[in-house]
């Protein structure tokens, strides 16, 4: 009976940790969706070709704007590197896209304090600077060249890629005011938010459940054995080295690490140890195996060693900087959260943001009708929304193209395509006889009677908001036409 009570108490603690962070999760994912929908991604490939300080700063900003889970971040970095980006800059992009993101900072603030949220951004900048300096000692040019050849040998180029690039660029070249006034654009933003939630739901559930069990069941004596105490500088060094080790074996990535970090802080790990643990979401064991598949063992082992060093040093530096400024919390929580509902600001904000979430979900469910989806696709495996022209992996089934956030999702799809094919959403099409139609290039909803241009292709009519979109359509009309079923499964690209 005591075991059952302990399990229920742990699950209850995990749930109320989630309840305390519900509104910042909705706010963070929603804001992230807006940034991802309205910030141009194709520009990344044109500006990340070296590792000068300015380029690394741009990579950091692009990464923060492209917030995603660790798996998608690793795939995007691989795609950028494969298409010409500097390897060091691609690694900076990957670090920023998982550690300098809005939702992570908000959840840290609510769950363990604003000091940890501030440390995420300060330590993240330190980590990126350290990587820029130390990479030359770990990442040998011959290994990077071999990795690029390895990726290029596996990749195949096709006319489809160029058609997708033209479609995406046509949409991104529209005036920002025109894009932000489009219901289709906001539907895409909602789709990004929902896709991130769907993609990270497993990590979030695991993170909160495990944190609940750690907070309730693990006695302080265990933590005292794992983390040194009372040895001054030696304690700080040991803790920032052990933090990433726990991340390696935790199998949880991205924001799912935050509840675990809260449990570790309660258990006695140092301030710098918490910071290094949060940063180490990119060296969990599943990701190490993915790096091996991308780049080979020789470069992967050096990347992991480099990450471990810069994450530990960034955690150590952040601890001493915040200690010098008297910003490190002087007390630790007896319990992570109050395990019960209370009528306070958290409850009011949760109710408000649940209504916001309902609006996001409505936009997501109606994105085709509102004109969203042009130039985008939903990964049929994890649900992430990806820009077609920037998708790290593609495959086709029954003549329909599918786009994926990572090779991991593509491999799962290819293994059993019929299982996932039904989840993919078709391109938006106007209902026959409707007064409005969706511009297939930019995704805007246009009045057919006032459309700037009209085209017919293979017996189907298309209407456009501007001559520019019509010209983009004229260049590659096949990229906007409905796919023709062939009843076959094409190999992955």
Secondary structure, DSSP 4 states (H G I P E B T S, - for coil): -HHHHHHHHHHHHHHHHHHHTHHHHHHHHHHHHHHHHHS-SHHHHHH-SS--HHHHHHHHHHHHHT---HHHHHHHHHHHHHTT--HHHHHHHHHHHHHS-HHHHHHHHHHH-HHHHHHHHHHHHHHHHHHHHHHHHH--HHHHHHHHHHHHHH----HHHHHHHHHHHHHHTS-HHHHHT-HHHHHHHHHHHHHHHHHHHHHHHHHHHHHHHHHHHS-HHHHHHHS--S-THHHHHHHHHHHHHHHHHH---TTHHHHHHHHHHHHT--HHHHHHHHHGGGGSHHHHHHHHHHH-HHHHHHHHHHHHHHHHHHHHHHHHHHHHTT-S-S---SSSS-SS--SSHHHHHHHHHHHHHHHHHHHHHTHHHHT--TTEEE-TTT--EEEGGG-SEEEEETTEEEEESSHHHHHHHHHTHHHHHTTSPPPP-PPTT-SEEE-TTT--EEEGGG-SEEEEETTEEEEESSHHHHHHHHH-GGGTSPPPP-S-EEPP-
